[in-house]
Amino acid sequence: MEEICQKCGLPKNLCVCQQIAKEQQKIRIRVDSRRFGKVVTVVSGLGKDVDLEELTKQLKRKLACGGTLKNSEIILQGSHKNKVKQMLLEQGFKEELIDA
């Protein structure tokens, strides 16, 4: 028996909730300076419909850096603004909705 999506009522393999969520989000990527002059990249504006934990893991793995998920923001160690934008585009997010 197939699982049914709670939001749209379609079977999980036909569910489009993730894709719709990716097309409607205003994502902001910025570089901040933290304690002791350490530079971090902060990705904010991702909604609750996106699997933030999985996205954080993928970004950390591909960028070979440390990071965390805190208050619906992805915080990555180092300056990776352009690379993060490129990776989000590969994930299916719209370019005009990404403010980098």
C-alpha positions, 0 to 999 in steps of 0.5 A: 500500500502506497503512502499518501501525502498529508498536504495534497492527498496524492501518493508520495511518488506523485506528490508535488508539494516539495517542488511547489515549495521550492518555487515559492520561497524567497531565499537570502544568502549572506556572508557574516563575520562572527567572533574572532573574525571568523566568516560564515555563510548564512542561508535564510528564507527556506520554508518548512516544506523543504527538508532543511536537515537533508539540505544542510548535510548536502551543502556541508558535504559538497562544500567540505565545511562545517555548519549547522541548522539553527532557527530555520537558517543554515550556517556554514563555516567560510565564505561560500556565497556563490557556490551555495547559490549554484547548488540551490539552483541545481536542487531546483530553486528558482534563480530570481527568488535567490538573493545572493 
